[in-house]
Amino acid sequence: MVEAHAVPGPARDRILEAAERVVAEVGAARLTLDVVAQAAGVSKGGLLYHFPSKESLLGALAQRYVQSMEQCIETAKGGISEQDHSRDLKACIVGILGTDPRSKAMGAALLATAANDLTLLEVIRERLVAYNQELAASNADFARAAIVTLAIDGLMMRESLRISPFSETQRVEVVRELMKIADESYR
């Protein structure tokens, strides 16, 4: 059972945070509005005020996922020189595969969204299309840069599913190699 947490802030945010915890702790199959309401410390009516259906809650989780990943990438850019031609691609590596513990929970939330209704992933699909267009318009070797983004997605999904076979040392080596390929993509 997912415990309620006394999280200050707007009820909508508490509900979304609770939904992330539910998915991370008990899995997407057990994501119900009743369980999320209990975990958020709100009544079911209070939850329904913000999210009239499970689909609307999952859609909001998908939107939150996109915003969180964009924020992680923007934060990562701050640690990379503006003169580095591969800055945006490296920021994706660091931002998405970084040590932010929320990213694994968000990946699990994404899986919950996909497991219930693929149409709810449209916000994520739109962001990926926009990023792909940005990548194609850049001066990167598109194929090499795209391979880096696919590797990021693959590692993130394996870790979200808790099926990654990599030791921490191996993971560090993989991320280091992705950074190297990112550099090579802009030569």
ZIBEL-V593240 format. One record per residue. RES is the residue in one small letter. D_LAST is the distance of its C-alpha to the last C-alpha in Angstrom with 1 decimal. Layout:
BEGIN
res;d_last
RES;D_LAST
RES;D_LAST
END
This chain:
BEGIN
res;d_last
m;52.0
v;49.5
e;51.1
a;51.2
h;49.4
a;50.6
v;47.5
p;48.1
g;46.7
p;47.1
a;48.5
r;45.7
d;43.1
r;45.5
i;45.9
l;42.1
e;41.7
a;44.7
a;43.3
e;40.1
r;42.3
v;44.5
v;41.6
a;40.2
e;43.7
v;45.5
g;43.1
a;42.6
a;45.8
r;47.9
l;46.4
t;49.5
l;50.4
d;53.3
v;51.2
v;48.6
a;51.5
q;53.1
a;49.9
a;49.3
g;52.9
v;53.7
s;56.2
k;55.2
g;56.4
g;54.1
l;51.1
l;52.3
y;52.5
h;48.7
f;47.7
p;50.4
s;49.0
k;46.9
e;44.5
s;44.1
l;43.5
l;40.8
g;39.2
a;39.2
l;37.6
a;34.8
q;34.3
r;34.5
y;31.9
v;29.4
q;30.3
s;30.1
m;26.6
e;25.4
q;27.2
c;25.6
i;22.1
e;23.1
t;24.7
a;21.7
k;19.6
g;22.2
g;21.1
i;17.4
s;16.5
e;16.2
q;13.6
d;11.2
h;8.8
s;9.3
r;12.9
d;14.5
l;13.3
k;14.3
a;17.5
c;18.3
i;18.1
v;20.2
g;22.4
i;23.4
l;23.5
g;24.8
t;28.4
d;30.0
p;33.1
r;33.5
s;30.4
k;32.2
a;35.3
m;33.4
g;31.9
a;35.5
a;36.6
l;34.1
l;35.6
a;39.0
t;38.1
a;36.8
a;39.8
n;42.2
d;40.8
l;37.5
t;38.1
l;37.7
l;34.0
e;33.5
v;32.2
i;29.5
r;28.7
e;28.4
r;26.0
l;23.8
v;23.9
a;23.0
y;20.0
n;18.9
q;19.3
e;17.3
l;14.4
a;14.9
a;15.1
s;11.9
n;8.7
a;7.5
d;7.9
f;11.5
a;13.0
r;10.9
a;11.3
a;14.9
i;15.6
v;14.9
t;17.4
l;19.8
a;19.9
i;20.6
d;23.4
g;24.7
l;25.1
m;26.5
m;29.0
r;30.1
e;30.7
s;32.6
l;34.7
r;35.2
i;34.3
s;31.2
p;32.1
f;29.6
s;31.1
e;29.7
t;28.1
q;26.5
r;25.3
v;23.7
e;21.9
v;20.7
v;19.4
r;17.7
e;15.9
l;14.9
m;13.5
k;11.5
i;10.3
a;9.5
d;7.2
e;5.5
s;5.9
y;3.8
r;0.0
END
